[in-house]
Amino acid sequence: MAAIVYSLCALTAAVCTWLLAQGYRRNGYRLLLWSAICFGGLTVNNLILVLDKIAFPDLDLNIWRTLASFVAMSVLLYGLIWDAE
């Protein structure tokens, strides 16, 4: 059951990434770009979670998940603060 939940979370983040990227391509709003990149990082985070809990339960991939989320949120924070239009 946990594998299904983890996989659905990764799929949801990937769909959000795709929708935000499509919105950016249509409208050109920079916040959509930064949000798409952030959700791309969160998708990577969720994929690492699936690998950590399901595929390789003996490995500890928590540092990589933390790093992926930190980079994703940092990109969004940069877009919100320093890339103001």
Phi and psi in degrees as GROMACS dihedral restraints (atoms count N, CA, C in turn):
[ dihedral_restraints ]
;  ai    aj    ak    al  type     phi  dphi    fc
    3     4     5     6     1   -64.6    20    10
    4     5     6     7     1   -35.7    20    10
    6     7     8     9     1   -62.5    20    10
    7     8     9    10     1   -38.1    20    10
    9    10    11    12     1   -66.2    20    10
   10    11    12    13     1   -44.2    20    10
   12    13    14    15     1   -64.5    20    10
   13    14    15    16     1   -46.2    20    10
   15    16    17    18     1   -61.7    20    10
   16    17    18    19     1   -41.5    20    10
   18    19    20    21     1   -67.7    20    10
   19    20    21    22     1   -39.6    20    10
   21    22    23    24     1   -66.1    20    10
   22    23    24    25     1   -34.7    20    10
   24    25    26    27     1   -64.8    20    10
   25    26    27    28     1   -42.8    20    10
   27    28    29    30     1   -65.0    20    10
   28    29    30    31     1   -41.2    20    10
   30    31    32    33     1   -64.9    20    10
   31    32    33    34     1   -41.3    20    10
   33    34    35    36     1   -62.9    20    10
   34    35    36    37     1   -43.4    20    10
   36    37    38    39     1   -64.5    20    10
   37    38    39    40     1   -37.9    20    10
   39    40    41    42     1   -66.5    20    10
   40    41    42    43     1   -40.3    20    10
   42    43    44    45     1   -65.3    20    10
   43    44    45    46     1   -41.1    20    10
   45    46    47    48     1   -62.0    20    10
   46    47    48    49     1   -41.0    20    10
   48    49    50    51     1   -58.5    20    10
   49    50    51    52     1   -48.1    20    10
   51    52    53    54     1   -62.9    20    10
   52    53    54    55     1   -44.7    20    10
   54    55    56    57     1   -65.0    20    10
   55    56    57    58     1   -41.2    20    10
   57    58    59    60     1   -66.1    20    10
   58    59    60    61     1   -38.9    20    10
   60    61    62    63     1   -66.4    20    10
   61    62    63    64     1   -39.0    20    10
   63    64    65    66     1   -64.3    20    10
   64    65    66    67     1   -40.9    20    10
   66    67    68    69     1   -63.1    20    10
   67    68    69    70     1   -38.6    20    10
   69    70    71    72     1   -66.1    20    10
   70    71    72    73     1   -41.7    20    10
   72    73    74    75     1   -62.9    20    10
   73    74    75    76     1   -35.6    20    10
   75    76    77    78     1   -77.2    20    10
   76    77    78    79     1   -43.9    20    10
   78    79    80    81     1  -103.0    20    10
   79    80    81    82     1   -30.1    20    10
   81    82    83    84     1    80.0    20    10
   82    83    84    85     1    14.1    20    10
   84    85    86    87     1   -75.1    20    10
   85    86    87    88     1   126.3    20    10
   87    88    89    90     1   -64.4    20    10
   88    89    90    91     1   -31.0    20    10
   90    91    92    93     1   -62.5    20    10
   91    92    93    94     1   -33.9    20    10
   93    94    95    96     1   -65.1    20    10
   94    95    96    97     1   -36.5    20    10
   96    97    98    99     1   -64.0    20    10
   97    98    99   100     1   -49.6    20    10
   99   100   101   102     1   -63.9    20    10
  100   101   102   103     1   -36.7    20    10
  102   103   104   105     1   -67.9    20    10
  103   104   105   106     1   -38.4    20    10
  105   106   107   108     1   -64.2    20    10
  106   107   108   109     1   -42.5    20    10
  108   109   110   111     1   -64.8    20    10
  109   110   111   112     1   -40.2    20    10
  111   112   113   114     1   -61.6    20    10
  112   113   114   115     1   -47.0    20    10
  114   115   116   117     1   -67.9    20    10
  115   116   117   118     1   -27.6    20    10
  117   118   119   120     1   -62.9    20    10
  118   119   120   121     1   -42.7    20    10
  120   121   122   123     1   -64.9    20    10
  121   122   123   124     1   -37.4    20    10
  123   124   125   126     1   -69.5    20    10
  124   125   126   127     1   -30.7    20    10
  126   127   128   129     1   -64.6    20    10
  127   128   129   130     1   -44.3    20    10
  129   130   131   132     1   -60.3    20    10
  130   131   132   133     1   -41.7    20    10
  132   133   134   135     1   -58.6    20    10
  133   134   135   136     1   -45.3    20    10
  135   136   137   138     1   -68.9    20    10
  136   137   138   139     1   -34.6    20    10
  138   139   140   141     1   -66.5    20    10
  139   140   141   142     1   -38.4    20    10
  141   142   143   144     1   -65.1    20    10
  142   143   144   145     1   -35.6    20    10
  144   145   146   147     1   -62.3    20    10
  145   146   147   148     1   -43.3    20    10
  147   148   149   150     1   -61.5    20    10
  148   149   150   151     1   -44.8    20    10
  150   151   152   153     1   -62.9    20    10
  151   152   153   154     1   -40.0    20    10
  153   154   155   156     1   -67.2    20    10
  154   155   156   157     1   -45.4    20    10
  156   157   158   159     1   -90.1    20    10
  157   158   159   160     1   -31.8    20    10
  159   160   161   162     1  -106.8    20    10
  160   161   162   163     1   -55.2    20    10
  162   163   164   165     1   -75.6    20    10
  163   164   165   166     1   -44.4    20    10
  165   166   167   168     1  -128.0    20    10
  166   167   168   169     1    72.6    20    10
  168   169   170   171     1   -67.1    20    10
  169   170   171   172     1   -18.0    20    10
  171   172   173   174     1   -80.4    20    10
  172   173   174   175     1   -21.8    20    10
  174   175   176   177     1   -86.5    20    10
  175   176   177   178     1   150.9    20    10
  177   178   179   180     1  -106.8    20    10
  178   179   180   181     1   102.7    20    10
  180   181   182   183     1  -104.3    20    10
  181   182   183   184     1    19.7    20    10
  183   184   185   186     1   -62.1    20    10
  184   185   186   187     1   -36.5    20    10
  186   187   188   189     1   -65.8    20    10
  187   188   189   190     1   -36.3    20    10
  189   190   191   192     1   -71.0    20    10
  190   191   192   193     1   -36.9    20    10
  192   193   194   195     1   -65.0    20    10
  193   194   195   196     1   -42.5    20    10
  195   196   197   198     1   -63.6    20    10
  196   197   198   199     1   -42.3    20    10
  198   199   200   201     1   -64.0    20    10
  199   200   201   202     1   -42.6    20    10
  201   202   203   204     1   -63.2    20    10
  202   203   204   205     1   -42.6    20    10
  204   205   206   207     1   -68.8    20    10
  205   206   207   208     1   -36.6    20    10
  207   208   209   210     1   -63.6    20    10
  208   209   210   211     1   -45.2    20    10
  210   211   212   213     1   -63.7    20    10
  211   212   213   214     1   -42.9    20    10
  213   214   215   216     1   -61.4    20    10
  214   215   216   217     1   -47.0    20    10
  216   217   218   219     1   -70.2    20    10
  217   218   219   220     1   -32.9    20    10
  219   220   221   222     1   -65.0    20    10
  220   221   222   223     1   -38.9    20    10
  222   223   224   225     1   -62.5    20    10
  223   224   225   226     1   -45.5    20    10
  225   226   227   228     1   -65.0    20    10
  226   227   228   229     1   -40.9    20    10
  228   229   230   231     1   -62.9    20    10
  229   230   231   232     1   -41.9    20    10
  231   232   233   234     1   -59.3    20    10
  232   233   234   235     1   -46.3    20    10
  234   235   236   237     1   -63.2    20    10
  235   236   237   238     1   -35.8    20    10
  237   238   239   240     1   -73.9    20    10
  238   239   240   241     1   -36.0    20    10
  240   241   242   243     1   -94.9    20    10
  241   242   243   244     1   -54.3    20    10
  243   244   245   246     1   -96.4    20    10
  244   245   246   247     1   -12.7    20    10
  246   247   248   249     1  -108.4    20    10
  247   248   249   250     1    49.2    20    10
  249   250   251   252     1   -78.8    20    10
  250   251   252   253     1   137.8    20    10
